[in-house]
Amino acid sequence: MQTPTYLSAELRLPTNWLDYTILGIYFVVVLGIGFAARRSVKTSLDFFLSGRSLPAWVTGLAFIAANLGATEILGMAANSAQYGVYTTHWYWIGAIPAMVFLGLVMMPFYYGSKVRSVPEFLLLRFDKGAHLLSSVLFAAAAILIAGVNLYALAIVVEALLGWPQWVAIVVAGFFVLAYITLGGLSSAIYNEVLQFFVILAALIPITVLGLKSVGGWDGLSDSLTASRGGDFMTSWGGTGIGSDNPLGANWLTIVLGLGFVLSFGYWTTNFAEVQRALSAKNLSAAQRTPLIAAFPKIFIVFLVMIPGLVAAVLVPKIGTSGSDLQYNDAIPYLMEQLLPNGVLGIAVTGLLAAFMAGMAANISSFNTVFTTDIWAKYVVKHREDTYYVRFGRLITAIGVLASIGTAFLASSFSNIMSYLQTLFSFFNVPMFVVFIIGMFWKRASMKSGFWGLIAGTTAAMINYFWIYKQGIIDIPTDQGANFVSAIAGFVAGAVVMVAVSLFTAPKPADELQGLVYGTRSPGMAEPPAEGDDAWYRKPALLGWGAVILAAACYIPFSF
């Protein structure tokens, strides 16, 4: 059964003046950070990349907060109520390895080449065709994903607080527009650091009180095993090829579709995330950014998975015709049932912070790509730097207005998570295959990047809209279809890139320095920062530590 994106109208929260005071203080602080960050914006590099001056701990927390949007809060709790412990796959196999790969392997290319965006790297490695196409695809995806966060925020606020959807959309859009326009990326990043802690302050009480209400982890596990079967509380049970499970996917599509193609496509090429690392003060800090973020990512799964599992115990028929509550109601239901006033205000603020962080990440990356990769390179060239700062502020406003429009497009999809995964398979996966082949194969020609993007995007769309939607091949769920679309897009893009490369000229070897694995540009050679001998400053140790810890977390849930 699919998960509707609306929330039950019966979930109106008993908020009072204390809760609204906490919410008001948060919005005042958000605007205050925007005004404070405005003083540091003097150049386009300041506006779009914070002058490449931020420490690793700031960019690391912003990196993970930018991902804590509609997908993480509502979507993952809904997935847990529907699929159980299978949700762990989106974290321990669908995030951590790719984040480590980004830090250890790809950030030296991004940061060392001094690009301002992910699409700009394709301009250096391939040609203008690949660059322009990737810029347009990313800009479109950023606006669509920002709209998801706005729409999710609106339905939550309408259900919980009684505000009309359009009021919630306009209010949230205004605050995001205000602080990004004022302080650029620095404002977005420092607000994301604040939002990270506000989100934790919201999710921890829900998780702790939820567990207490069902008799702790043992009570939770016993109840769900009895009602949903033993596989519901395991991560790999029932995923054998040919086996039936609620997720509609087997271990092969989970590992290849989610763990490799979708995961690596999102975390390594999504500029909404990579932009945070590019704003770091040096290459070492840029590499540590996704690695620092990987450690809280390992444990955040418990804060979104457990509330979904608790809701499945307290409302056994949640998401079915026998209940007024849908899967997306899991966290709002627990807020209504368990949280006292004051804590309730923090929880509502945390939800709003999550959606605003997700929207701000996509809007700030959109204004950078549109201004530096489309407008400055193909429309209005060679203008003074202040012109592009002004235009960046203007396109931010346009991006917010456009995301308000796409917020209503998101309402036509029955599952927020499925919708986002569909977008990732269309936009991020083809870009990943172009990046990975371009970075590791010198022979990949200049023209192959453009045609690889075309082939990958087309194949993913054909699989989803024709093969899956028209029932050519029976795929049980949207999630399973997204995994297959991702694999199809990756394979098609790779095959076309290899074929085109064999019949077209490669880029001259002297133009590939610092852009292909095994080559090095002068800009990548940086002296180590003071104190780099400490273990927590060494990217390799951080990266392997995150992978080992994530793998260890699977053990209690594997059988």
Legacy VTK file of the C-alpha trace (Angstrom):
# vtk DataFile Version 3.0
C-alpha trace
ASCII
DATASET POLYDATA
POINTS 559 float
0.000 0.000 0.000
1.264 3.470 -0.852
1.686 6.243 1.670
-0.438 9.372 1.156
1.234 12.721 1.549
-1.575 14.285 3.552
-1.931 14.027 7.315
-5.034 13.170 9.291
-7.148 16.200 10.157
-7.660 14.702 13.621
-4.026 15.337 14.596
-4.576 18.903 15.775
-2.043 19.593 18.526
-3.017 21.203 21.853
-0.518 24.037 21.434
-0.544 27.055 23.769
1.289 30.350 24.202
4.483 28.641 25.389
4.750 26.563 22.210
4.152 29.596 19.981
6.715 31.599 21.957
9.375 28.947 21.282
8.424 28.951 17.603
8.594 32.750 17.458
12.029 32.840 19.104
13.314 30.380 16.511
12.163 32.533 13.588
13.726 35.641 15.149
17.062 33.834 15.549
16.895 32.605 11.935
16.510 36.155 10.628
19.177 37.406 13.042
21.688 34.942 11.586
20.805 36.204 8.114
21.448 39.832 9.075
24.702 38.909 10.837
25.966 36.932 7.820
25.188 39.822 5.464
28.244 41.721 6.715
30.593 39.065 5.359
29.147 39.098 1.820
31.397 41.280 -0.310
32.060 39.125 -3.394
30.249 36.444 -5.387
32.543 33.836 -3.794
31.311 35.021 -0.378
27.679 34.834 -1.474
27.781 31.480 -3.242
30.526 29.605 -1.323
31.036 31.530 1.939
34.432 32.680 0.656
35.716 29.096 1.127
36.421 30.008 4.743
34.357 27.750 7.033
35.783 25.137 9.455
35.080 21.454 8.939
32.815 21.012 11.974
30.489 23.770 10.708
30.328 22.456 7.147
29.981 18.885 8.444
26.919 19.685 10.566
25.443 21.779 7.747
26.041 18.861 5.358
23.926 16.493 7.437
21.306 19.137 8.340
20.771 19.895 4.646
19.647 16.279 4.281
17.274 16.410 7.272
14.251 17.496 5.304
10.913 15.989 4.366
12.520 12.694 3.378
14.222 12.165 6.696
11.521 13.165 9.153
8.162 12.207 7.680
9.335 9.877 4.925
11.637 7.631 6.945
9.259 7.372 9.910
6.507 6.451 7.428
8.784 3.873 5.815
9.447 2.345 9.235
5.755 2.102 10.072
5.180 0.446 6.698
8.355 -1.609 6.104
9.898 -1.973 9.572
13.659 -2.267 10.064
14.259 -2.327 6.288
14.576 1.467 6.760
18.145 0.917 7.973
19.192 0.258 4.369
18.698 3.945 3.494
21.362 4.828 6.074
23.953 2.111 6.580
24.165 0.991 2.963
22.362 3.832 1.183
24.336 6.737 2.661
27.505 6.000 4.668
29.615 4.304 1.932
28.772 7.055 -0.570
29.535 9.840 1.939
32.909 8.240 2.655
33.606 7.878 -1.072
32.784 11.557 -1.568
35.199 12.616 1.160
38.100 10.324 0.319
37.923 10.136 -3.476
35.836 12.887 -5.042
36.423 15.967 -2.885
40.092 16.274 -3.980
38.808 16.607 -7.567
36.044 19.061 -6.693
38.024 21.242 -4.309
41.380 20.934 -6.079
39.931 22.048 -9.411
38.512 25.198 -7.685
35.082 24.759 -9.268
32.146 26.644 -7.790
29.634 23.894 -8.493
29.308 20.237 -9.450
28.196 20.986 -13.058
31.247 23.240 -13.530
33.458 20.186 -13.026
31.817 18.625 -16.101
32.768 21.722 -18.092
36.411 21.139 -17.223
36.311 17.371 -17.782
34.037 17.203 -20.858
32.565 20.120 -22.849
29.909 22.829 -22.848
27.180 20.394 -23.897
27.608 18.211 -20.812
27.984 21.292 -18.619
24.861 23.089 -19.814
22.694 19.961 -19.770
23.825 18.993 -16.254
23.237 22.574 -15.044
19.687 22.635 -16.409
18.900 19.170 -15.022
20.245 20.065 -11.594
18.448 23.430 -11.466
15.154 21.719 -12.317
15.719 18.983 -9.736
16.634 21.510 -7.030
13.372 23.410 -7.500
11.319 20.206 -7.538
12.949 18.934 -4.337
12.594 22.324 -2.619
8.910 22.111 -3.483
8.666 18.728 -1.748
9.952 20.260 1.472
7.564 23.207 1.206
4.575 20.978 0.556
5.485 18.608 3.387
5.818 21.574 5.728
2.428 22.907 4.653
0.532 19.668 5.268
2.195 19.226 8.664
1.394 22.761 9.790
-2.170 22.525 8.496
-2.821 19.265 10.346
-1.000 20.134 13.568
-1.577 23.854 14.010
-4.601 24.553 11.830
-2.867 27.037 9.516
-4.088 26.954 5.899
-1.576 25.326 3.540
-0.980 28.503 1.566
-0.146 30.422 4.763
2.427 27.824 5.815
3.983 27.818 2.331
4.228 31.608 2.160
5.577 32.014 5.719
8.258 29.339 5.331
9.159 30.549 1.846
9.520 34.114 3.133
11.915 33.194 5.925
14.071 31.000 3.661
14.120 33.760 1.050
15.001 36.386 3.644
17.998 34.722 5.234
19.500 33.357 2.005
19.074 36.684 0.202
20.641 38.546 3.115
23.620 36.343 3.937
23.989 33.945 1.022
25.406 30.493 1.686
26.961 31.498 5.030
23.515 32.360 6.363
22.088 29.061 5.106
24.954 27.038 6.600
24.930 28.651 10.054
21.156 28.298 10.170
21.548 24.642 9.240
23.933 24.139 12.162
21.263 25.632 14.455
18.558 23.548 12.774
20.556 20.349 13.309
20.402 20.759 17.087
16.758 21.900 17.034
15.825 18.806 15.014
17.615 16.536 17.501
15.859 18.296 20.381
12.562 17.481 18.661
13.240 13.847 17.752
14.950 12.606 20.934
11.949 13.158 23.295
9.586 11.539 20.754
11.854 8.503 20.499
12.448 8.088 24.242
8.822 8.598 25.292
7.624 6.430 22.408
9.821 3.524 23.493
8.676 3.927 27.099
5.026 3.777 26.012
5.448 0.314 24.417
7.607 -1.305 27.082
11.046 -0.499 25.741
12.836 -2.148 22.833
11.913 -5.664 23.959
8.243 -4.780 24.160
8.406 -3.063 20.767
10.155 -6.018 19.138
7.844 -8.645 20.674
4.693 -6.752 19.650
5.739 -6.213 16.033
7.148 -9.704 15.590
3.824 -11.115 16.759
1.694 -8.831 14.575
3.852 -8.294 11.472
6.066 -11.373 11.367
9.735 -11.967 12.162
11.086 -10.271 9.026
9.549 -6.924 10.050
12.207 -6.490 12.745
15.152 -7.569 10.586
17.043 -5.705 7.887
17.697 -8.608 5.489
14.970 -11.137 6.298
12.847 -12.054 3.275
15.094 -10.291 0.754
16.207 -13.400 -1.092
15.696 -13.327 -4.859
12.147 -14.546 -5.513
11.072 -13.974 -1.903
8.114 -11.773 -1.014
8.521 -8.817 1.344
6.719 -5.491 1.955
9.548 -3.467 0.407
9.124 -5.161 -2.951
12.891 -5.495 -3.426
15.486 -8.236 -3.037
19.051 -8.047 -1.767
20.440 -7.513 -5.284
18.295 -4.475 -6.078
18.897 -3.130 -2.557
22.678 -3.405 -2.892
22.970 -2.271 -6.525
19.945 0.007 -6.906
19.938 1.711 -3.502
23.371 0.987 -2.031
25.385 1.818 -5.134
23.576 3.675 -7.908
20.981 5.796 -6.071
23.163 6.352 -3.015
26.359 7.291 -4.814
24.391 9.283 -7.373
22.801 11.395 -4.641
25.631 11.904 -2.157
28.473 12.459 -4.631
26.836 14.643 -7.304
23.989 16.440 -5.514
25.279 19.995 -5.271
22.889 20.796 -2.420
25.174 18.603 -0.295
28.539 19.065 -2.043
28.205 22.864 -1.849
28.648 22.663 1.927
31.985 20.874 1.513
33.136 23.334 -1.176
32.665 26.188 1.307
35.286 24.688 3.663
38.501 26.601 4.327
40.919 24.094 2.752
41.061 20.711 1.046
41.508 18.807 4.313
38.405 20.462 5.803
36.469 19.820 2.582
37.325 16.116 2.736
36.365 15.886 6.408
32.983 17.553 5.820
31.045 14.476 4.584
33.057 12.206 6.898
32.114 14.223 9.980
28.502 14.167 8.774
28.627 10.376 8.362
28.859 9.719 12.103
25.564 11.376 13.146
23.990 9.897 9.999
24.730 6.403 11.369
22.602 7.041 14.462
19.877 9.367 13.120
18.162 6.278 11.703
17.102 5.342 15.246
15.449 8.741 15.772
13.240 8.327 12.705
12.857 4.545 12.604
11.808 3.955 16.227
8.897 6.474 16.159
7.569 4.741 13.037
7.806 1.333 14.728
6.146 2.663 17.887
3.282 4.084 15.835
2.832 0.668 14.200
2.381 -0.831 17.702
0.071 1.862 19.088
-2.048 1.975 15.922
-1.920 -1.609 14.549
-3.953 -0.746 11.438
-2.054 2.456 10.597
-1.945 3.058 6.843
-4.873 0.728 6.115
-8.561 1.322 5.464
-9.215 0.276 9.045
-7.557 3.417 10.470
-7.909 7.146 9.991
-4.122 7.482 10.360
-1.732 7.107 7.435
1.947 6.101 7.577
3.028 9.741 7.306
1.064 10.421 10.503
3.514 8.425 12.646
5.568 11.255 14.153
2.694 13.805 14.377
0.580 11.163 16.149
3.294 10.554 18.751
3.722 14.311 19.217
0.009 14.644 19.956
-0.118 11.650 22.295
3.142 11.937 24.225
4.566 15.476 24.367
3.666 18.102 26.977
3.449 21.804 26.124
6.884 23.383 25.819
8.401 20.137 24.578
5.592 20.156 22.009
6.704 23.618 20.885
10.275 22.366 20.470
9.021 19.400 18.422
6.939 21.602 16.103
9.898 23.949 15.742
12.106 20.962 14.941
9.781 19.824 12.162
9.675 23.320 10.666
13.467 23.538 10.956
13.844 20.237 9.114
11.719 21.315 6.184
13.328 24.758 6.016
16.819 23.203 6.079
15.949 20.925 3.171
14.404 23.761 1.198
17.252 26.202 1.933
19.875 23.670 0.828
18.215 23.273 -2.541
17.496 26.976 -3.035
21.078 28.013 -2.179
22.485 25.399 -4.571
19.963 26.418 -7.247
20.963 30.095 -7.124
24.644 29.153 -7.407
24.203 26.830 -10.392
21.791 29.123 -12.222
23.944 32.215 -11.696
27.460 30.846 -12.205
26.813 27.931 -14.583
23.957 29.181 -16.760
23.606 32.960 -16.561
27.269 33.986 -16.254
28.570 31.465 -18.803
25.881 31.494 -21.493
23.632 34.550 -21.108
25.370 37.606 -19.582
29.139 37.118 -19.640
32.070 39.074 -18.245
30.162 41.477 -16.003
31.509 42.938 -12.774
31.368 40.720 -9.679
28.754 42.839 -7.895
26.355 42.274 -10.793
26.385 38.515 -10.211
25.827 38.981 -6.463
22.752 41.101 -7.236
21.548 38.594 -9.803
22.113 35.754 -7.304
19.771 37.485 -4.861
17.188 38.007 -7.610
17.284 34.399 -8.791
16.935 33.275 -5.154
13.568 35.054 -5.032
12.562 33.501 -8.352
13.641 30.071 -7.094
11.499 30.388 -3.962
8.467 31.401 -6.059
9.073 28.477 -8.429
9.366 26.042 -5.515
5.987 27.244 -4.245
4.581 26.128 -7.602
6.320 22.747 -7.484
5.075 22.244 -3.926
1.646 21.595 -5.374
3.109 19.259 -8.013
4.389 17.099 -5.150
0.803 16.638 -3.960
0.057 14.466 -7.012
2.428 11.745 -5.719
1.144 9.392 -3.044
4.466 8.944 -1.219
6.979 11.710 -0.507
9.871 9.274 -0.281
8.956 7.523 -3.523
8.653 10.874 -5.305
12.104 11.973 -4.171
13.701 8.640 -5.039
12.107 8.918 -8.483
13.679 12.354 -8.986
17.070 11.033 -7.859
16.903 8.158 -10.350
16.107 10.627 -13.156
18.638 13.358 -12.349
21.392 12.205 -9.973
22.092 8.712 -11.270
22.928 9.746 -14.866
25.182 12.498 -13.532
26.961 10.021 -11.272
27.786 7.614 -14.101
29.235 10.492 -16.138
31.333 11.619 -13.170
32.603 8.198 -12.218
33.636 7.235 -15.767
35.111 10.664 -16.432
37.152 10.592 -13.224
38.569 7.093 -13.685
38.886 6.677 -17.473
41.161 9.052 -19.365
39.828 7.835 -22.712
36.287 9.097 -21.968
35.819 11.656 -24.746
34.556 15.207 -24.528
31.263 14.313 -26.243
30.599 11.213 -24.146
29.507 13.221 -21.088
26.566 14.857 -22.890
25.322 11.636 -24.483
25.801 9.693 -21.245
23.531 12.153 -19.440
20.909 11.916 -22.184
20.986 8.114 -22.254
20.905 7.677 -18.473
18.020 10.086 -17.901
16.026 8.655 -20.809
16.506 5.035 -19.710
15.442 5.800 -16.118
12.312 7.606 -17.328
11.410 4.844 -19.805
11.680 2.219 -17.064
9.531 4.212 -14.642
6.832 5.652 -16.899
6.545 2.817 -19.441
7.928 -0.485 -18.172
6.705 0.019 -14.574
3.654 2.266 -14.871
2.279 0.430 -17.927
2.853 -2.944 -16.287
5.246 -4.296 -18.933
7.189 -5.900 -16.078
5.569 -6.513 -12.688
7.433 -4.535 -9.995
5.570 -4.681 -6.636
6.188 -1.150 -5.317
7.300 2.354 -6.307
10.441 1.891 -4.228
11.339 -1.294 -6.076
10.686 0.470 -9.399
12.988 3.322 -8.390
15.812 0.879 -7.625
15.375 -0.729 -11.058
15.170 2.696 -12.774
18.429 3.687 -11.128
20.167 0.538 -12.338
18.766 1.009 -15.867
19.898 4.651 -15.971
23.386 3.767 -14.762
23.888 0.908 -17.232
22.512 2.858 -20.197
24.646 5.915 -19.411
27.792 3.805 -19.007
27.249 1.832 -22.232
26.590 4.973 -24.279
29.598 6.780 -22.808
31.922 3.909 -23.693
30.456 3.603 -27.207
30.675 7.344 -27.919
34.223 7.507 -26.525
35.383 4.799 -28.928
34.280 6.887 -31.926
35.118 10.432 -30.780
38.308 12.208 -29.758
39.434 12.202 -26.114
40.351 15.374 -24.289
44.069 16.291 -24.579
46.084 14.749 -21.759
47.463 18.097 -20.572
43.869 19.322 -19.951
43.056 16.374 -17.693
45.501 17.187 -14.895
43.655 17.129 -11.579
40.449 15.926 -13.267
41.190 12.204 -13.688
42.301 9.749 -11.022
46.080 9.400 -10.997
46.725 12.961 -12.150
47.320 15.935 -9.914
46.985 19.678 -10.355
49.056 22.280 -8.475
45.913 23.535 -6.746
45.438 20.175 -5.039
48.811 20.226 -3.309
48.159 21.941 0.011
50.329 21.881 3.123
48.664 20.074 6.034
46.931 22.315 8.533
48.333 22.625 12.043
47.339 19.646 14.152
46.601 17.364 11.196
48.396 14.541 12.997
45.327 14.068 15.242
43.266 10.989 14.288
40.013 12.952 13.940
41.656 15.219 11.366
42.734 12.380 9.085
40.106 11.725 6.390
41.100 8.082 5.813
40.684 7.181 9.500
37.377 9.030 9.733
36.109 7.403 6.560
36.974 3.812 7.379
35.770 4.333 10.945
32.341 5.392 9.652
32.090 2.408 7.284
33.089 -0.105 9.985
30.677 1.418 12.512
27.801 1.379 10.006
28.549 -2.247 9.109
28.617 -3.182 12.804
25.184 -1.598 13.298
23.704 -4.085 10.833
24.653 -7.094 12.985
21.834 -6.883 15.608
19.186 -6.453 12.878
20.394 -8.976 10.320
18.721 -12.119 11.622
LINES 1 560
559 0 1 2 3 4 5 6 7 8 9 10 11 12 13 14 15 16 17 18 19 20 21 22 23 24 25 26 27 28 29 30 31 32 33 34 35 36 37 38 39 40 41 42 43 44 45 46 47 48 49 50 51 52 53 54 55 56 57 58 59 60 61 62 63 64 65 66 67 68 69 70 71 72 73 74 75 76 77 78 79 80 81 82 83 84 85 86 87 88 89 90 91 92 93 94 95 96 97 98 99 100 101 102 103 104 105 106 107 108 109 110 111 112 113 114 115 116 117 118 119 120 121 122 123 124 125 126 127 128 129 130 131 132 133 134 135 136 137 138 139 140 141 142 143 144 145 146 147 148 149 150 151 152 153 154 155 156 157 158 159 160 161 162 163 164 165 166 167 168 169 170 171 172 173 174 175 176 177 178 179 180 181 182 183 184 185 186 187 188 189 190 191 192 193 194 195 196 197 198 199 200 201 202 203 204 205 206 207 208 209 210 211 212 213 214 215 216 217 218 219 220 221 222 223 224 225 226 227 228 229 230 231 232 233 234 235 236 237 238 239 240 241 242 243 244 245 246 247 248 249 250 251 252 253 254 255 256 257 258 259 260 261 262 263 264 265 266 267 268 269 270 271 272 273 274 275 276 277 278 279 280 281 282 283 284 285 286 287 288 289 290 291 292 293 294 295 296 297 298 299 300 301 302 303 304 305 306 307 308 309 310 311 312 313 314 315 316 317 318 319 320 321 322 323 324 325 326 327 328 329 330 331 332 333 334 335 336 337 338 339 340 341 342 343 344 345 346 347 348 349 350 351 352 353 354 355 356 357 358 359 360 361 362 363 364 365 366 367 368 369 370 371 372 373 374 375 376 377 378 379 380 381 382 383 384 385 386 387 388 389 390 391 392 393 394 395 396 397 398 399 400 401 402 403 404 405 406 407 408 409 410 411 412 413 414 415 416 417 418 419 420 421 422 423 424 425 426 427 428 429 430 431 432 433 434 435 436 437 438 439 440 441 442 443 444 445 446 447 448 449 450 451 452 453 454 455 456 457 458 459 460 461 462 463 464 465 466 467 468 469 470 471 472 473 474 475 476 477 478 479 480 481 482 483 484 485 486 487 488 489 490 491 492 493 494 495 496 497 498 499 500 501 502 503 504 505 506 507 508 509 510 511 512 513 514 515 516 517 518 519 520 521 522 523 524 525 526 527 528 529 530 531 532 533 534 535 536 537 538 539 540 541 542 543 544 545 546 547 548 549 550 551 552 553 554 555 556 557 558
